[in-house]
């Protein structure tokens, strides 16, 4: 039996997984619309912030579906450990979540602009999580 990670978790199930996946897909869709090909710094930060929200929601979806619980710890990094447990793709998903959380503070609370390349990377990592959660829900 896999030990529960440290930190607070909340029970959830397949219905909550579907809700969180829908939210994740919406956040990602808007992030992709917002990113500016010219690298506009104002839109890059918004896109990165939305990508982080997409990744967190997708991680919740995967955990709710596969584990019946999601992280509710104050520190989002504790979710990385939990996501690693969701199955064969868990390590890949947890790595993507960790990379997204690296830009979270700057995107959500920073007082300097997030660069376009950082935002595009965040969108790629969010896509890994959203796509991974979608596959998990589809095949489970």
Secondary structure, 3 states (H helix, E strand, C coil): CCCCCCCCEEECCHHHHHHHHHHHHHHHHHHHHHCCCCCCHHHHHHHHHHHHHHHHHHHHHHHHHHHCEEECCCCCHHHHHHHCCCCCCHHHHHHHHHHHHHHHHHHHHCCCCCCHHHHHHHHHHHHHHHHHHHHHHHHC
